[in-house]
């Protein structure tokens, strides 16, 4: 849910609200950054929940597989001597203990990698949201500066009009004073000329005194109007000075934000480089995973073909004798068991470390599960496990020999599974170590980048020896500001 508030709209500038303007700007940046970080953290939390569920399912599958191997080893020890049974029991206990320790270490490594990934994503989200909020705030400050310039021009036009009015009033006042002086001179001449006739002079003096009183009142009114106009002119000049100071402050803030944006763009370039490197490595791992899945699929198809051939051969051998054809595969397992093994293999393909185990299983399966081939020209059968030639002396002897071969193949498959699990654990450990080392390197890089961002915001110089170009850049920035 987006945050809607009145603080995102522009506020008219004033000298009494300088601190309020700066505080509102900081609140806008913080709100936008927190909102975007919250949305991204919700998406990341959902993805991590799915990932943890998949890891727990895979761990449960591995644990069930270990228990199955323990049961198989326990059943295979029946009927042997006591010393051999004790020796096998110790081996089974050591193998199970090692498997549990490997699974616990794998869980710890997965948890550490997940925490490192969460920290990495948190830093990325914070940096991107902060840069975006700063850009939006800079754009809003540019708009407010443009509004201030427009207001300044309008006030300048008003001031020019007031100056013209003041000039007109001064001209009128000068004209009225000239007229007053002329009237005074005329009245004095009249009084000197009318002293001879007192009666007529008194009447004329009364009339002139009335005219003089009217002129004095008009002069006082014009003087008051001139004084009020001068006061208004002073107020307009003070408002003009305030607007000029505020405009200079806004331009300075815009320049500082632009310099911070350039520094953030440099670090954004570094982050894009790291992201591109991680994307290339991820693409390489996905290509290897698709290759392994393709090879596993081809091996499964080949296994199904050999099972069909063995079933057809068994039907051909048992048909003349009236024996029911077996529903088992060549290695003693049913089709349902094979489908279950295939589903487990598909679930294990979610791990990148199953390449070597799958290749070894394919190689051993091709050697130990190759069915007997029947030559139509010569009456003989070739066994690929023992590498020897057996004469075909009837349908009964062929069936007995195939049963012996199936028993030997079951033992070989059990040995192959043990070797495959050991090799699978070794490859998993190696790949986990590589992933942890790569995650550690990425965390170190991100810490350096975060420290650079903090230093850039505080106005400090770059102190790392591995980045001389950035150190020179920050030194030039400090000199320019000084």
C-alpha positions in Angstrom: 0.0 0.0 0.0 1.5 3.4 -1.0 1.7 6.2 1.5 -0.5 9.2 0.7 0.2 12.4 2.6 0.2 16.2 2.1 3.9 16.4 2.7 4.6 15.1 -0.8 3.1 18.3 -2.3 5.1 21.5 -2.8 5.0 24.1 0.1 5.4 27.8 -0.7 8.8 29.1 0.4 9.4 31.5 3.2 12.3 32.7 5.4 10.6 31.5 8.5 10.2 28.0 7.1 13.7 27.2 6.0 14.3 24.5 8.6 10.8 23.1 8.0 11.5 22.8 4.2 14.7 20.8 4.9 13.0 18.5 7.4 10.1 17.8 5.0 12.6 17.0 2.3 14.3 14.5 4.5 11.0 12.9 5.5 10.0 12.5 1.9 13.2 10.7 1.1 12.9 8.4 4.2 9.3 7.6 3.5 9.9 6.7 -0.2 12.9 4.6 0.7 11.1 2.7 3.6 8.1 2.0 1.4 10.1 0.6 -1.5 12.3 -1.5 0.9 9.2 -2.9 2.6 7.6 -4.0 -0.6 10.9 -5.6 -1.8 11.4 -7.3 1.6 7.9 -8.9 1.4 8.7 -10.4 -2.0 12.1 -11.6 -0.8 10.5 -13.2 2.3 8.0 -15.1 0.2 10.8 -16.4 -2.1 12.9 -17.5 0.9 10.0 -19.4 2.4 9.6 -21.4 -0.8 13.4 -22.0 -0.9 13.4 -23.3 2.8 10.5 -25.6 2.0 12.4 -27.1 -1.0 15.5 -27.5 1.1 13.6 -29.3 3.9 11.9 -31.6 1.4 15.3 -32.5 -0.1 16.8 -33.1 3.4 13.9 -35.4 4.2 14.5 -37.3 1.0 18.2 -37.7 1.8 17.4 -38.9 5.4 14.9 -41.5 4.1 17.6 -42.7 1.6 20.1 -43.2 4.4 17.6 -45.2 6.4 16.9 -47.3 3.4 20.6 -48.1 2.9 20.9 -48.9 6.6 18.1 -51.4 6.3 19.6 -53.0 3.2 23.0 -53.4 5.0 21.2 -54.9 8.0 19.3 -57.4 5.8 22.5 -58.4 3.9 24.3 -59.2 7.1 21.9 -62.1 8.1 23.4 -65.6 7.8 27.1 -64.5 8.1 29.5 -65.2 10.9 29.4 -63.2 14.2 32.7 -61.4 13.6 31.8 -60.3 10.1 28.4 -59.2 11.4 30.0 -57.1 14.1 32.4 -55.6 11.6 29.6 -54.7 9.2 27.6 -53.2 12.1 30.5 -50.9 12.9 30.8 -49.9 9.3 27.1 -49.1 9.0 27.2 -47.0 12.2 30.2 -45.1 11.0 28.6 -44.5 7.6 25.3 -43.4 9.2 27.2 -41.1 11.6 29.2 -39.6 8.8 26.0 -39.0 6.7 24.3 -37.3 9.6 27.3 -35.0 10.2 27.5 -34.2 6.5 23.7 -33.4 6.4 24.1 -31.1 9.5 27.1 -29.3 8.0 25.1 -28.9 4.8 22.2 -27.4 6.7 24.5 -25.0 8.5 26.2 -24.0 5.2 22.8 -23.4 3.6 21.6 -21.2 6.5 24.8 -19.2 6.3 24.5 -18.7 2.6 20.8 -17.7 3.0 21.7 -15.1 5.6 24.5 -13.7 3.4 22.0 -13.5 0.5 19.5 -11.7 2.6 22.1 -9.2 3.7 23.2 -8.7 0.1 19.6 -8.1 -1.0 18.9 -5.7 1.9 21.9 -3.5 0.9 20.9 -3.5 -2.7 17.3 -2.6 -1.9 18.4 0.2 0.5 20.9 1.7 -2.0 18.4 1.6 -4.9 15.5 3.1 -2.8 17.7 5.8 -1.5 19.0 6.8 -4.9 15.4 6.8 -6.3 14.1 8.9 -3.5 17.0 11.4 -3.8 16.3 11.8 -7.6 12.6 12.4 -6.9 13.4 15.0 -4.2 15.9 16.8 -6.5 13.2 17.0 -9.2 10.7 18.5 -6.8 13.3 21.0 -5.6 13.9 22.0 -9.2 10.2 22.6 -9.6 10.1 24.7 -6.5 13.1 26.7 -7.7 11.3 27.4 -11.0 8.2 28.5 -9.1 10.4 30.9 -7.0 12.0 32.3 -10.1 8.5 32.9 -11.6 7.3 34.6 -8.4 10.5 36.7 -8.4 9.9 38.0 -11.9 6.2 38.8 -11.1 7.3 40.7 -8.0 9.9 42.6 -10.1 7.1 43.6 -12.5 4.9 44.8 -9.6 7.8 46.8 -8.2 8.5 48.5 -11.5 4.8 49.5 -11.7 4.9 50.9 -8.2 8.0 52.9 -9.0 6.2 54.5 -12.0 3.3 55.4 -9.8 5.6 57.0 -7.3 7.2 59.1 -10.0 3.8 60.3 -11.1 2.8 61.2 -7.6 6.1 63.2 -7.1 5.4 65.1 -10.3 1.9 65.9 -9.2 3.3 67.1 -5.8 5.8 69.4 -7.5 3.1 70.9 -9.7 0.8 71.5 -6.7 3.7 73.2 -4.7 4.4 75.5 -7.7 0.8 76.4 -7.9 0.7 77.1 -4.2 3.7 79.5 -4.4 2.2 81.3 -7.3 -1.1 81.7 -5.4 0.7 83.1 -2.3 2.6 85.7 -4.4 -0.7 86.7 -6.0 -2.4 87.1 -2.7 0.4 89.2 -1.3 0.2 91.6 -4.3 -3.5 91.8 -3.9 -3.2 92.6 -0.1 -0.6 95.4 -0.9 -2.9 96.8 -3.6 -6.1 96.5 -1.6 -4.8 98.1 1.6 -6.2 101.4 0.3 -9.7 100.1 0.5 -10.1 98.3 3.8 -13.6 97.0 3.2 -12.9 95.5 -0.1 -9.5 94.1 1.1 -11.2 92.4 4.1 -13.7 90.6 1.9 -11.0 89.6 -0.6 -8.7 88.5 2.4 -11.4 86.2 3.7 -11.8 84.6 0.3 -8.1 84.2 -0.1 -7.8 82.6 3.4 -10.5 80.1 2.6 -8.6 79.2 -0.6 -5.4 78.9 1.3 -6.9 76.5 3.9 -8.2 74.3 1.1 -4.7 74.2 -0.5 -3.1 73.4 2.8 -5.4 70.5 3.3 -4.7 69.1 -0.1 -1.0 69.5 0.5 -1.2 67.5 3.8 -3.2 64.7 2.0 -0.6 64.4 -0.7 2.2 64.4 1.9 0.5 61.5 3.7 0.0 59.6 0.4 3.7 60.1 -0.4 4.8 58.8 3.0 2.6 55.6 2.7 4.0 55.0 -0.8 7.6 55.2 0.5 6.7 52.7 3.3 5.2 50.3 0.7 8.4 50.7 -1.4 10.6 49.7 1.5 8.4 46.6 2.2 8.6 45.5 -1.4 12.4 45.9 -1.4 12.7 43.8 1.7 10.5 41.1 0.2 12.7 41.2 -2.9 15.8 40.6 -0.8 14.1 37.7 1.0 13.2 36.1 -2.3 16.7 36.5 -3.6 18.2 34.8 -0.5 15.8 31.9 -0.7 16.4 31.4 -4.4 20.2 31.3 -3.8 19.6 28.7 -1.0 17.5 26.5 -3.3 20.2 26.7 -6.0 22.8 25.6 -3.5 20.7 22.7 -2.4 20.1 21.6 -6.0 23.9 21.7 -6.7 24.6 19.6 -3.6 22.0 17.0 -4.6 23.4 16.9 -8.1 26.9 16.2 -6.8 25.6 13.4 -4.5 23.7 12.0 -7.5 26.9 11.8 -9.5 28.7 9.9 -6.7 25.7 7.6 -6.4 25.8 6.9 -10.1 29.4 5.9 -9.9 28.6 3.3 -7.2 25.6 2.2 -9.2 28.0 1.4 -12.0 30.1 -0.7 -9.7 26.9 -2.5 -8.5 25.9 -3.2 -12.1 29.3 -4.8 -12.7 28.9 -7.1 -9.7 25.4 -7.9 -10.8 26.5 -8.7 -14.3 29.3 -11.0 -13.0 26.8 -12.9 -10.8 24.4 -13.2 -13.7 27.1 -14.7 -15.9 28.0 -17.2 -13.2 24.3 -18.1 -12.7 23.9 -18.6 -16.5 26.9 -21.0 -16.5 25.5 -23.0 -13.7 22.1 -23.3 -15.3 23.7 -24.5 -18.5 25.6 -27.2 -16.6 22.3 -28.2 -14.8 20.4 -28.5 -18.1 23.2 -30.6 -19.6 23.1 -33.0 -16.6 19.4 -33.3 -16.8 19.6 -34.1 -20.5 22.2 -36.8 -19.9 20.1 -38.2 -17.1 17.0 -38.3 -19.3 18.9 -40.1 -22.1 20.2 -42.7 -19.6 16.7 -43.3 -18.3 15.4 -43.8 -21.8 18.3 -46.3 -22.5 17.5 -48.2 -19.3 13.8 -48.5 -20.3 14.8 -49.9 -23.7 17.1 -52.5 -22.1 14.3 -53.5 -19.7 11.9 -54.0 -22.7 14.5 -56.1 -24.4 15.1 -58.3 -21.3 11.3 -58.7 -20.9 10.9 -59.8 -24.5 13.8 -62.3 -24.1 12.3 -63.7 -20.9 8.9 -64.1 -22.6 10.5 -65.9 -25.5 12.4 -68.2 -23.1 9.4 -69.0 -20.8 6.7 -69.2 -23.5 7.6 -72.8 -24.7 7.9 -74.0 -21.1 4.6 -72.4 -19.9 6.4 -70.3 -17.3 4.9 -67.0 -16.3 7.0 -64.0 -17.5 8.6 -61.9 -14.7 7.4 -58.4 -14.1 10.8 -57.4 -12.6 13.5 -55.5 -14.4 16.9 -56.8 -15.1 18.3 -55.7 -11.8 15.6 -57.2 -9.5 13.4 -54.1 -9.2 9.9 -53.6 -10.4 8.8 -50.8 -12.8 7.2 -48.9 -9.8 10.5 -49.0 -8.0 12.2 -47.6 -11.1 9.7 -44.8 -11.4 10.2 -44.0 -7.7 13.9 -43.9 -8.2 13.4 -41.6 -11.2 11.2 -39.2 -9.2 13.9 -39.1 -6.5 16.6 -38.4 -9.1 14.5 -35.6 -10.5 14.1 -34.1 -7.0 17.9 -34.3 -6.5 18.4 -32.5 -9.8 17.5 -29.3 -7.9 21.0 -29.5 -6.4 23.9 -28.4 -8.6 26.2 -31.0 -7.0 24.6 -34.2 -8.6 26.7 -34.2 -11.8 29.5 -36.6 -10.8 27.1 -39.1 -9.0 24.9 -39.3 -12.1 27.8 -39.8 -14.5 29.2 -42.6 -12.3 25.8 -44.3 -12.0 25.4 -44.2 -15.8 28.9 -45.7 -16.3 28.3 -48.5 -13.8 24.8 -49.2 -15.0 26.0 -49.6 -18.6 28.7 -52.2 -17.4 26.6 -54.1 -14.9 23.1 -54.0 -16.3 23.8 -54.9 -20.0 21.4 -57.8 -20.8 22.6 -61.0 -22.5 22.5 -60.9 -26.3 21.3 -63.8 -28.3 23.1 -64.7 -31.5 20.7 -66.1 -34.1 23.5 -67.8 -36.1 25.4 -69.5 -33.2 23.7 -71.2 -30.3 25.6 -69.2 -27.6 25.0 -66.4 -25.0 27.5 -63.7 -24.0 27.4 -62.4 -20.3 28.8 -58.8 -20.1 29.4 -59.0 -16.3 31.7 -62.0 -16.3 33.0 -61.5 -19.9 32.8 -65.2 -20.8 31.0 -67.4 -23.4 28.3 -69.8 -22.2 26.9 -72.6 -24.4 23.1 -72.6 -24.9 22.0 -76.1 -24.1 18.3 -75.6 -23.8 15.7 -73.3 -22.4 16.2 -74.5 -18.7 19.9 -73.9 -18.5 19.5 -70.4 -20.0 16.9 -69.4 -17.4 19.1 -70.7 -14.5 22.1 -68.7 -15.8 20.0 -65.5 -16.2 18.8 -65.8 -12.6 22.4 -66.1 -11.3 23.3 -63.0 -13.4 20.4 -61.1 -11.8 21.6 -62.0 -8.3 25.1 -60.7 -9.1 23.7 -57.6 -10.6 21.7 -56.8 -7.4 24.9 -56.9 -5.3 26.7 -54.8 -7.9 23.9 -52.2 -7.8 24.1 -52.0 -4.0 27.9 -51.4 -4.2 27.3 -48.8 -6.9 24.7 -47.0 -4.7 27.1 -46.8 -1.8 29.9 -45.4 -4.0 27.5 -43.0 -5.7 26.3 -41.6 -2.3 29.9 -41.1 -1.1 30.8 -39.4 -4.3 27.6 -37.3 -4.2 28.5 -36.1 -0.6 32.0 -35.2 -1.6 30.9 -33.2 -4.6 28.2 -31.5 -2.5 30.8 -30.4 0.1 33.1 -29.1 -2.6 30.3 -27.1 -4.3 29.1 -25.7 -1.0 32.6 -24.6 -0.1 32.8 -22.8 -3.4 29.4 -21.1 -2.9 30.4 -20.0 0.6 33.7 -18.5 -0.6 31.9 -16.7 -3.4 29.2 -15.4 -1.0 32.0 -14.2 1.4 33.7 -12.3 -1.4 30.4 -10.7 -2.5 29.7 -9.6 1.1 33.1 -8.0 1.5 32.6 -6.1 -1.8 29.2 -4.9 -0.7 30.5 -3.8 2.7 33.2 -1.7 0.9 30.5 -0.2 -1.4 28.3 0.6 1.6 31.2 2.2 3.4 31.9 4.3 0.3 28.2 5.4 0.2 28.4 6.4 3.9 31.6 8.4 3.4 30.2 10.1 0.4 27.1 11.2 2.3 29.3 12.5 5.2 31.7 14.4 2.9 34.7 12.2 3.7 37.4 11.1 1.3 37.8 7.5 0.0 40.4 5.6 2.1 40.7 2.3 0.2 44.0 1.4 -1.4 42.3 -0.7 -4.1 40.5 2.2 -5.7 42.9 5.1 -6.4 40.7 6.6 -9.1 37.8 7.0 -6.6 40.2 8.4 -4.0 41.3 11.1 -6.5 37.7 11.8 -7.3 36.7 12.4 -3.7 39.8 14.6 -3.2 38.9 16.8 -6.1 35.3 17.0 -4.7 36.7 18.1 -1.3 38.9 20.8 -3.0 36.0 22.1 -5.1 33.7 22.4 -2.0 36.5 24.1 0.0 
